[in-house]
Amino acid sequence: MEDKQKKILSNYSFEVKSRYRTRGAWVLDTNQGLKLLREFGQLSRHFNFENRLKNSLYQKGLNRLDIVVENRNGNPVTEMENGEKYIVTDWYFGEECDLRNKQDLYEASKNLGRMHMALTDFETEEGDGEEDVGLRFSKHNKELKRIYTYMRNKRRKNEFEIFAIDSFPAFYEQGMKAEELLHNCDYYAKKQWGCRKVCHGDYNHHNVIFTADGVATTNFGKACVCPSLVDVYYLLRKTMEKNNWDIGKGTVILDGYKEVCGLSPEEVEFLYIQLLFPEKFWKLMNQYYNRKKAWMSQRNMEKLINVKEQTEAREKFLNLLKSYM
């Protein structure tokens, strides 16, 4: 691997002083700052969209991003003789956002707001990867119903299936209610998000790095065209699931984002509807079904029990959002 890396890196103008392994990539300490080297799949329109997005943010002053570093030939991707492709991006030394730290959450949500504001006049193009959250709800609800029917029809049921069947009615009702409310939501149905129509797509604690110079935002690989508030929903849901739906943690995220972008009652309603959908329950059911309905780990059983146990705390936070609508 070391010889291969040397061959790849010979295509770039920087000098590597040291390197170390990270999740699916290599961090490079170079004479031009930290870089990240990783293998890359096929060139696509989304890759171009992602780079246009980051370049637009950079020009607006958000300059702590994983911008692609071009090789000596001016290409963003380096291809080897065997067809393998690699990219190098800027990278940052710091700490990932701590979902249990209110100050981290506050700064992360303000950073998200600044990013959304900087993208208000970003020009999207056909094929940039539009995502319809309404279609997602409809698809997931149909999947839940299909999985439930399969479980009910099994002659011999394991512990996971018995618990899932018992839990299903309440969660499915929430899913159907979310789908219904979304289609009657002015913010969504009338596309009132207007110019705020671009999402990072994966704005979580792993992709928010606190550096000595400020907040860095990385990994735009799931960026898409949809209401920007979907990013806020994603950060909220990941945080709340990790913190037993602690109202204080959720409130600090809303406050941070609101300080930069504001939050109208219609926008809060959209967030409420997104959070009403039982995403965690759907994920566990989908994992079960896609693994051929065979052996399920005890860990997944524990996750399912945890989702059920968080129902009351989740309901309290949803009720808080309703009071803002």
N, C-alpha and C positions, 0 to 999 in steps of 0.2 A: 504493500500500500504506500510506503514511503517513497519508493521510486515513482509510482504512478502520480503521487501528489507533486513531486518535483517536476514531472513532465507537464502536469496541468498548470502549475504555478509559474512555469517558465514563460507562459503566454502573457503574464502581467508585469507591469512596470515596478511594482513595489517589491521590497525585500522582506522576507519572513524571518523574524528573530526567534520566535518559538510558536508552538501550536499545541492545542489540546482538544480532546474529544468532547462533544456535547451531544444533545439529542439529535441523532441522524445527520450530524454535520461536524465540521472542524472549525474551531475558533483560531484565527491567525493573528498573532501580534506582529505587526509590520511597522516599517518606518513611515507609513502613512496612516497609522492608527489601526484599531481592531477591525478585522474583516471576518466574514463567515464563508466557508467553502462548503458547498453541498452539491450532491448529484441532482440533476434536473431531468424532468421527463420530456415530453414533446412540446415544441413551440406551439403556442395557441393564441387565439385572439384575446383570451383572458390574460395571458402574460403581458400583452401589449397594453391592455386596459389597466392592469395593476401598475405598470410602470408609468403610464400617463397620470394615474391617480397620485402616485408618490411624488412625481416630478412637479405636479401642480401644487401639492402641499408644501414642497420644499421652496417653491417660488413665493409662497405666501408666508414664509418665515418659520414653518414647522420643519426644522432641518435635522432633527434626530430621528431618522427613518432608515430602514434597511434598503437604501438605494443600491441598485445593481451597479457594480463596477465593470466597466467595459475592458476587454482585453486589448492587447497591443494593436489588434486589427480593427478596433472600434466596434467589436461585436459584444452583445450582452451575454452570449452563451459560448462556451468553449467546447468544441466537439473533438473527441479523441478518435484515433484510427479505428477502434472497434465499435464506434457509434455511440459510446457513452457521452453524455453531455453534463457539463458542470457550470455552475454560476458562482460568482463571488459577490457578496454584498457588504456594505458597511455594517459594523456591529458595535456593541456598546458594553462597557463594564459597569455593573451595578446590581441592584437587587430587584427581583421580580415583585410585583404588587402582592402584598399580603392581604388576602381576603378577610382576615380577622382584625386588621388594623384600620380603624376608622379614618385616620389621616391619609393613609395610602388610598383608600377607597374614594375619599373626597378629591384628592389630587388626580386620581385616574379618571374620575367622572368629569372633572373640569378639563382635563386633556382631551377627552372624547368630545366635549362641547366645542373646544377650540378647533378640533379637526373638522367637525361638522360645519361650523361657521365658515371655515376656510374653503370648504367644498360647495358653498351655496351656488356659485356660478360655474361649477365644473360642467363642461359639455360632454354628455354621454353620447355614445354612438350605437347604432343598431348592432346587436350581437355582443354587447358588453356584459351580458349575464343578468338579465332581469329575473327577479324572484317574486312570485306572487304568494304572499303569506296565506291568502284565503285558500288557494289550491292546496297548500301544505296541510292546513287544518282538515280539509275534506279528505285528503288522501290518508292522513293518520287515523282519522275516525273510522274510515272503512277498514283499515288494517286492524285496529283494535277489535272491531266487531268480528272480523274473520278469525282472529286468534282466539277470541272468547268462544266462538262456536266450535272451533276445533277442540279446545280444552273440554268443553261441556260434553262433547261426543266421545271422548276417550273413556274406555271401560275401566282402565286402571289409571289413577291419577297420583302423581307424586305430591310432596308437601308444597312445592312451589305452585303447582297448578291449583291445588285446593285453595291456597291463600289468595291467588290471583283471581280466581272465580268469585270468591267472596268479596274482594275489593272492587271488582269490575264495575258494578252498577253506578256507584258514586262518581268514579273517575270518568266513566264514559258520559255520564250526564254533564259533567263539567266540559268535556271536549265538545259535545254537541252544542252546549250553551255558548261556548266561545265562538264556534263557527257561526252560529245564528247572530250573535251580537256584532261580530266583525262585519257582516254584510249590511248591518244597519248603523254602523259607526261612520259618522260624517267624515272624520279625519281620513279614514281608509276609503270609503265608498266614493267620496268626492275628490279623492287624491289631494287633500288639502296640504299634504306635506310639500307640495309645489317644488321649490328648488332644493329642498333638503331630501335628496332622493338617492344618496349614495351611502353604502354601508361598508365598514371595515370587514364585517362578516364573521370575525372570530375574535372580537375584542374581549379577551379574558386575561387573567393574571399572568399567564406565561408570556403574553405579548406586550406587556406594559413594564418597562424597565426604568427604575429610578436611578439616574446617574448623578454624578457630582454637578453636572451642568443643567440638569432638568430631566423631564420625562421623555423617554424614547419609545416609539411605537413601531412594532415589527410584525412580520408575517401577514401580509395583505393577500395571501393566496386564495382566500374565500370572499374577497371583496365582490359586491354585487350591487345592482340597481334595485333598490327597494326603499321604503321609508327609513330614514336614518335612525328613527327611534327603535328600530329592531336591535341596533347595537346596545342601546340603553337597556332594553329588555334582557338581552343576553347577559350583560354584566350583572344586572339585578338578579336574574335567576341563578346564575352560577354562585353568586355571593350568598344568596339567601339559602340555597340548598346546603351550602357548606356551614352555615351558621344557624341552622334550625329556625330559619325565617325570623331572625332577630330584627325587630322593627327599627332599632337604632341604626343597624348597618344599612338597611334599605333606605332609610330617610337621608342618611349622609350622601348616598349616591344621587338621589333626586335633588338634594340641595346643591351639590357641586355642579351638576349639569344645568340646573335651573339658573344658577348664578351667571353662566355664560350664554345660554341659549333661551332661557325662559321655558316654562311649561304651561301650556293652556289647559283648561279642563278637558278639551277634546283630545289633547295629546295624552293626558293622564288616563283617559278612558281607553285609548289604544293600548297603553302599557298594561292596564288592568286586564283587558281581554287576552293579551298575549300571555300573561302570567296565569290566567284562569285555566288555560289549556294544560292538562296534566302531562307535561313533556317528559318528566322523569319516569312516570308510570309507563308511558308509551315506549320509551327507549328500552326498558326492561322487558316488556312484552315482545318487542321487535327482535331483541337479541335472542330471546327464547325461541321464537318462531324460526329465525334464520339459522339457528344452530340445529336444525332438524328435530327440534322438540325432544331432544335426548337428555343427556345428563346436564344438570344445571349446578353450578358451584354453590357452596354454602354462602359465599360472598354475595352472590346475586340474591339469594334468599334474604340475607341481612339487609341488602339495599331495598328490597321490596317492603320488608317490615318497617324500615326507616321512613320510606315514603308515606306509608299509612300513618305512622306515629307523628309525622310532621303536619298532618291535616289541620289540626286545630290552630297551630301557630301560623300556617300558611293562610288560613281563613282570616285570621286577625289582620295580617298585612293587606290582604285583598280588600277587607272592609275599610282599612285606612285609605287606600287608594280611592275607593268609592266615595269617601267623604270629600275628596279633592275634585271630584268630577262635577 
